[in-house]
Amino acid sequence: MKLTEKYADKSPEELPLLFQRILQNTIRDYYRRQKSRSIWIALFSAFAPNHDENEDYDLLENLPISKDSNPGSDPYTQFEQSQLINLIEKALETLPARQREAFLLRYWEEMDVSETAKVMGCSEGSVKTHCSRAVHALATILKKEGVKL
């Protein structure tokens, strides 16, 4: 679809290379998003003990990425993760709109701070503040739900 929408005016000789590039980029984007989504599910387990002292500390920016961040095929693990995702989605709905927007743009859509600031129409400092508050609020909600952080 991307090929026909954006490159319909190109010569037929150029189309195979364009198609190959579009396919590679789409596959990379898919795996990048999957990796990001599996990472932020585990973000609360690496919660920094002194996070309240430093408002600019961004937990997800400093989270180490495990080499095996792709969930296994174990049905029990998949079930637990789906339960956790449901809890996180419900918790996200309780956040103020700006915090939810900043969190989703930064960690779900993988935008950097400057891109997020442009989309939200605010400063980079505001994005960092909204994200930090969202992470802390989500951690508190999940603790109350019995999720061990």
Secondary structure by P-SEA (a helix, b strand, c coil): cccccccccccccaaaaaaaaaaaaaaaaaaaaaaaaaaaaaccccccccccccccccccccbbbbccccccccaaaaaaaaaaaaaaaaaaaaccaaaaaaaaacccccccaaaaaaaacccaaaaaaaaaaaaaaaaaaaaaacccc
